[in-house]
Amino acid sequence: MKLELKIAHETGELQDAYQLRWTILRKPWQQPKGSEQDELEANSITVVAKARNQIVGTGRVHLATPGVGQIRYMAVADEEQGKGVGKQILCMLEAEINKRGAQKVFLNSRENAVKFYLANGYVLVKEVDKLYGVIRHFLMEKQLHTTLVK
């Protein structure tokens, strides 16, 4: 499968990314459309992975505080999971936020994704709140490599 990764700028790409987020992250818990977005969208970087001219994966990152990025809304279509799509999205999100001055990134991982993030260099910090009262989440973080300027 040929995969194209890019920052979503076009309205259609963003809408497709939001639809995938909702389908994977919200619909199974009967959450309304719109719950897959928040007030930080305009100040965030949304990455999409396209295959066969369709968005099959997405993730978002923003600066939470100076030097610290937060990754949210990682979603990969069911039929594409386990094929490296998420890893490529994660790498691009980390690179993009690092370009904008972040030395560290954190996220809240669902229980079923903890192994994925551990395999990609994240450290488990602690368990945090349950989403919708049932989905266990874990705070995870990673130090980003920076280029030293002499």
Backbone bond lengths (Angstrom), bond angles and torsions (degrees), N, CA, C in turn:
res aa  C-N    CA-C-N  psi(-1)  N-CA   C-N-CA  omega(-1)  CA-C   N-CA-C  phi
1 M - - - 1.448 - - 1.518 109.18 -
2 K 1.324 116.27 127.24 1.450 121.81 176.50 1.526 108.03 -85.26
3 L 1.313 115.80 125.46 1.466 121.66 -176.16 1.524 109.47 -115.11
4 E 1.320 116.90 131.85 1.458 122.70 175.60 1.518 107.78 -111.97
5 L 1.330 116.47 124.23 1.460 121.30 176.80 1.512 108.85 -108.79
6 K 1.335 115.34 138.12 1.454 118.89 179.12 1.513 110.02 -159.02
7 I 1.329 114.88 161.47 1.455 120.48 172.05 1.520 106.29 -79.64
8 A 1.309 116.24 129.83 1.463 121.09 -179.43 1.525 109.38 -79.12
9 H 1.309 115.64 121.53 1.459 121.43 176.71 1.521 110.89 -118.56
10 E 1.315 115.51 -35.04 1.459 120.45 -175.63 1.525 110.58 -74.38
11 T 1.316 115.78 144.29 1.456 121.67 -178.99 1.529 111.56 -56.05
12 G 1.329 117.78 -42.71 1.463 121.26 -179.64 1.515 112.34 -62.01
13 E 1.331 116.88 -42.44 1.468 120.61 178.53 1.520 110.76 -65.13
14 L 1.304 116.78 -42.73 1.466 119.77 178.65 1.522 110.61 -63.64
15 Q 1.307 117.42 -42.79 1.470 120.28 179.12 1.529 110.69 -62.72
16 D 1.345 117.06 -40.37 1.466 120.32 177.26 1.525 111.27 -65.47
17 A 1.335 116.35 -37.06 1.472 120.30 177.23 1.525 110.00 -65.12
18 Y 1.333 116.98 -43.96 1.466 120.32 178.50 1.529 111.01 -62.42
19 Q 1.328 116.28 -38.75 1.468 120.09 179.52 1.528 110.53 -63.96
20 L 1.337 117.17 -42.67 1.467 120.23 178.40 1.523 110.08 -65.25
21 R 1.321 117.73 -42.79 1.474 121.11 176.46 1.522 110.12 -55.15
22 W 1.327 115.99 -49.18 1.460 119.73 -177.64 1.531 110.41 -62.81
23 T 1.319 116.97 -45.53 1.467 121.18 -177.46 1.522 112.02 -60.46
24 I 1.326 117.15 -42.93 1.466 121.85 -175.55 1.531 111.96 -86.18
25 L 1.320 117.69 -41.79 1.464 121.26 -169.09 1.526 115.55 -101.38
26 R 1.309 118.41 -19.02 1.460 119.74 -174.51 1.539 114.33 -122.35
27 K 1.299 117.05 -44.99 1.476 121.11 -175.93 1.529 113.23 -54.32
28 P 1.337 119.67 -43.16 1.477 119.07 -179.19 1.531 113.95 -60.03
29 W 1.334 116.71 -17.53 1.465 121.17 179.53 1.526 111.13 -111.18
30 Q 1.332 115.45 23.27 1.470 122.58 176.24 1.530 113.06 54.35
31 Q 1.317 116.56 37.46 1.469 120.78 177.87 1.527 109.71 -88.96
32 P 1.324 117.31 146.67 1.465 120.00 -175.88 1.521 112.96 -72.92
33 K 1.318 115.21 155.53 1.463 120.21 171.62 1.517 107.04 -58.58
34 G 1.303 115.93 142.47 1.465 121.21 -176.17 1.518 111.55 102.66
35 S 1.340 117.10 -24.38 1.473 120.60 179.24 1.527 111.58 -72.87
36 E 1.329 117.16 -9.65 1.465 122.07 179.63 1.531 112.13 -88.49
37 Q 1.331 116.61 5.16 1.455 122.25 178.97 1.530 108.95 -128.91
38 D 1.327 115.29 160.29 1.456 119.33 175.94 1.523 110.55 -143.68
39 E 1.302 115.98 -176.34 1.459 121.77 -175.21 1.525 113.98 -71.29
40 L 1.317 118.34 -6.03 1.467 121.53 -177.94 1.529 113.91 -96.96
41 E 1.309 118.01 2.14 1.474 121.10 -176.08 1.528 112.46 -54.34
42 A 1.330 117.52 -44.88 1.464 121.03 -175.30 1.530 112.69 -65.79
43 N 1.324 117.30 -23.39 1.467 121.52 -179.37 1.520 112.47 -107.46
44 S 1.307 116.40 21.79 1.457 121.72 -176.24 1.526 111.17 -118.49
45 I 1.314 114.30 165.11 1.459 121.94 174.84 1.526 106.41 -110.65
46 T 1.324 116.06 118.49 1.456 120.85 177.27 1.523 108.18 -105.55
47 V 1.320 115.59 124.26 1.464 121.95 177.85 1.519 107.84 -103.89
48 V 1.324 115.31 138.88 1.461 120.37 175.11 1.524 109.48 -123.72
49 A 1.328 114.49 147.60 1.456 122.40 172.88 1.514 106.81 -112.67
50 K 1.341 115.16 126.00 1.456 119.91 -178.26 1.525 109.77 -115.67
51 A 1.313 115.09 137.86 1.462 122.43 173.65 1.523 106.38 -139.28
52 R 1.309 115.79 138.26 1.469 120.01 -179.43 1.529 110.45 53.27
53 N 1.341 115.76 37.90 1.463 123.20 178.12 1.534 113.65 62.45
54 Q 1.335 116.56 24.04 1.463 122.95 179.43 1.512 109.43 -128.85
55 I 1.320 117.20 144.54 1.462 120.19 175.51 1.528 108.21 -77.57
56 V 1.333 115.22 120.91 1.465 121.14 -178.13 1.526 112.24 -113.47
57 G 1.328 116.23 -5.30 1.452 120.13 178.55 1.512 110.47 -162.39
58 T 1.329 115.17 154.36 1.461 120.19 179.08 1.526 109.95 -157.44
59 G 1.302 115.10 160.37 1.456 122.56 174.76 1.519 107.88 -161.95
60 R 1.328 115.77 161.85 1.456 119.93 -177.53 1.516 109.99 -136.71
61 V 1.331 116.23 147.95 1.456 121.68 176.65 1.525 108.80 -140.14
62 H 1.323 115.16 148.14 1.460 120.84 174.69 1.525 108.10 -147.78
63 L 1.326 115.95 161.12 1.460 120.21 174.12 1.521 108.02 -77.17
64 A 1.316 116.85 117.45 1.466 121.74 178.97 1.525 109.93 -81.33
65 T 1.313 115.59 -41.97 1.456 124.25 174.36 1.527 106.05 -146.18
66 P 1.321 118.99 164.93 1.463 118.53 178.82 1.537 110.99 -54.38
67 G 1.318 116.01 125.60 1.457 121.65 177.96 1.513 115.70 84.75
68 V 1.337 117.65 -1.82 1.469 120.92 -177.33 1.526 110.20 -131.49
69 G 1.333 115.76 122.82 1.454 120.92 178.24 1.522 111.19 -101.76
70 Q 1.325 115.02 154.47 1.462 120.43 174.52 1.525 108.88 -123.98
71 I 1.325 115.49 128.71 1.457 122.01 176.01 1.519 107.77 -96.27
72 R 1.337 114.88 136.10 1.464 121.13 178.38 1.523 109.05 -141.93
73 Y 1.304 114.64 165.91 1.467 122.59 170.40 1.530 114.39 56.73
74 M 1.318 117.54 40.61 1.459 120.16 173.15 1.525 108.16 -73.71
75 A 1.328 116.06 125.49 1.461 120.32 -179.51 1.522 109.50 -148.09
76 V 1.326 115.51 133.15 1.463 122.19 176.50 1.524 106.93 -128.39
77 A 1.324 115.52 133.50 1.462 120.55 179.09 1.525 109.69 -53.59
78 D 1.319 116.14 141.00 1.470 121.50 -176.16 1.527 112.51 -49.27
79 E 1.328 117.05 -45.04 1.469 120.66 -175.67 1.524 113.43 -71.97
80 E 1.336 117.81 -10.37 1.467 121.42 -179.65 1.530 112.82 -107.59
81 Q 1.319 117.45 -3.53 1.459 119.78 -179.02 1.535 110.30 -67.10
82 G 1.322 114.74 144.87 1.456 120.49 -179.91 1.517 114.27 82.90
83 K 1.330 117.44 8.24 1.471 121.59 -177.92 1.528 113.11 -111.67
84 G 1.333 117.44 10.31 1.459 120.52 178.04 1.516 115.34 90.66
85 V 1.316 118.08 1.64 1.466 121.52 -179.84 1.527 110.41 -63.42
86 G 1.317 116.91 -49.59 1.460 121.32 -179.39 1.515 112.26 -59.58
87 K 1.318 117.03 -41.40 1.466 121.02 179.88 1.528 110.90 -61.85
88 Q 1.327 116.54 -42.59 1.463 119.54 179.68 1.521 111.58 -66.30
89 I 1.325 117.13 -40.49 1.466 120.83 177.45 1.528 109.33 -62.78
90 L 1.327 116.63 -46.96 1.462 121.53 -179.29 1.527 111.34 -58.31
91 C 1.323 117.36 -45.20 1.474 121.32 179.21 1.521 111.21 -60.97
92 M 1.329 116.51 -41.38 1.459 119.36 -179.68 1.528 111.21 -68.86
93 L 1.325 117.58 -40.45 1.464 120.79 177.19 1.530 110.72 -60.49
94 E 1.327 116.31 -45.09 1.464 120.33 179.44 1.522 111.15 -62.40
95 A 1.330 117.22 -42.95 1.466 121.11 -179.87 1.527 111.08 -64.48
96 E 1.311 117.05 -41.87 1.472 121.04 -178.65 1.528 111.72 -66.86
97 I 1.310 117.70 -42.13 1.464 118.96 -178.56 1.536 110.22 -74.50
98 N 1.328 116.65 -30.49 1.459 120.79 175.40 1.531 110.29 -63.95
99 K 1.329 117.49 -39.24 1.473 121.78 176.78 1.522 111.40 -60.81
100 R 1.325 115.94 -25.33 1.461 121.21 -177.56 1.531 111.78 -97.53
101 G 1.330 116.47 14.97 1.457 120.69 171.21 1.517 117.38 101.87
102 A 1.313 118.19 1.95 1.474 119.21 179.99 1.523 110.35 -79.74
103 Q 1.319 115.09 134.45 1.468 121.26 174.45 1.522 111.05 -104.53
104 K 1.326 115.55 -12.52 1.459 121.09 -178.68 1.524 107.96 -142.45
105 V 1.329 115.42 152.07 1.456 121.04 176.55 1.523 108.45 -136.68
106 F 1.323 116.10 146.47 1.456 120.01 177.23 1.519 109.24 -135.36
107 L 1.321 115.23 166.06 1.461 121.85 178.76 1.513 108.86 -159.97
108 N 1.312 115.64 164.04 1.455 122.17 172.40 1.519 106.75 -109.24
109 S 1.308 116.01 110.09 1.460 122.30 -176.46 1.517 111.25 -92.51
110 R 1.318 114.96 137.98 1.454 118.63 169.43 1.523 107.69 -68.49
111 E 1.310 115.91 153.58 1.460 121.31 -176.21 1.528 112.40 -53.36
112 N 1.331 117.10 -40.40 1.458 120.04 -176.75 1.526 113.75 -72.77
113 A 1.336 118.40 -8.08 1.464 121.48 179.95 1.527 113.36 -109.11
114 V 1.328 118.29 -1.29 1.470 121.12 -177.01 1.529 111.16 -57.07
115 K 1.323 118.49 -45.05 1.474 121.04 -179.40 1.527 111.46 -60.83
116 F 1.323 116.57 -38.34 1.470 121.28 177.35 1.527 110.31 -58.88
117 Y 1.316 117.19 -49.29 1.466 120.01 -178.22 1.526 111.90 -69.17
118 L 1.322 117.64 -37.76 1.474 119.95 175.45 1.528 110.30 -58.98
119 A 1.328 116.56 -41.89 1.466 121.52 -179.93 1.527 111.81 -67.42
120 N 1.326 116.81 -16.81 1.461 121.23 -179.60 1.519 112.58 -108.08
121 G 1.344 116.14 23.43 1.455 121.13 170.47 1.516 116.98 91.54
122 Y 1.322 117.51 6.22 1.465 120.40 179.26 1.523 110.22 -84.97
123 V 1.317 115.13 154.24 1.452 123.06 178.41 1.524 107.61 -113.36
124 L 1.314 115.86 135.63 1.459 121.66 177.39 1.529 108.25 -77.86
125 V 1.337 116.61 123.45 1.461 121.21 -178.18 1.530 110.25 -95.74
126 K 1.344 115.91 -54.54 1.467 119.45 -179.08 1.524 109.81 -171.61
127 E 1.313 114.95 162.75 1.457 119.56 173.12 1.526 107.88 -77.82
128 V 1.339 115.27 140.46 1.466 120.83 178.41 1.528 108.95 -120.54
129 D 1.288 117.67 -167.20 1.463 122.20 -175.34 1.526 113.82 -54.47
130 K 1.322 114.14 156.92 1.460 121.03 174.38 1.516 108.51 -91.45
131 L 1.333 116.30 129.42 1.458 121.36 176.45 1.515 109.11 -75.48
132 Y 1.315 115.99 132.56 1.470 122.33 -178.17 1.523 111.85 57.05
133 G 1.328 115.71 20.85 1.450 120.75 178.09 1.520 114.91 76.42
134 V 1.337 118.19 -0.01 1.469 120.15 -175.86 1.530 115.88 -133.80
135 I 1.336 118.39 -24.88 1.471 120.23 -174.63 1.526 109.20 -94.66
136 R 1.339 115.61 107.98 1.468 120.42 -179.63 1.523 110.37 -65.58
137 H 1.329 115.48 136.78 1.459 122.76 178.70 1.524 109.66 -126.38
138 F 1.332 114.60 149.27 1.455 121.67 -177.74 1.525 109.45 -131.32
139 L 1.329 116.03 129.16 1.448 121.58 175.12 1.519 108.03 -72.10
140 M 1.335 115.30 127.82 1.460 121.36 179.22 1.521 107.75 -132.77
141 E 1.342 116.31 151.23 1.459 119.18 179.98 1.519 110.66 -145.37
142 K 1.329 113.74 163.01 1.463 120.49 -178.59 1.525 108.84 -148.98
143 Q 1.324 115.40 135.61 1.461 120.86 172.38 1.523 107.39 -80.79
144 L 1.318 116.97 133.33 1.452 120.98 177.76 1.511 110.05 -93.91
145 H 1.312 115.98 147.92 1.466 120.33 177.46 1.513 108.76 -78.52
146 T 1.305 115.38 132.97 1.459 119.72 177.76 1.508 108.88 -117.78
147 T 1.311 115.31 152.51 1.450 120.86 177.00 1.512 108.89 -88.23
148 L 1.299 115.90 123.66 1.465 120.23 178.99 1.523 109.81 -80.18
149 V 1.312 116.04 131.52 1.457 121.67 178.68 1.529 107.31 -101.42
150 K 1.331 116.23 127.49 1.474 120.41 -179.81 1.498 110.90 -103.39
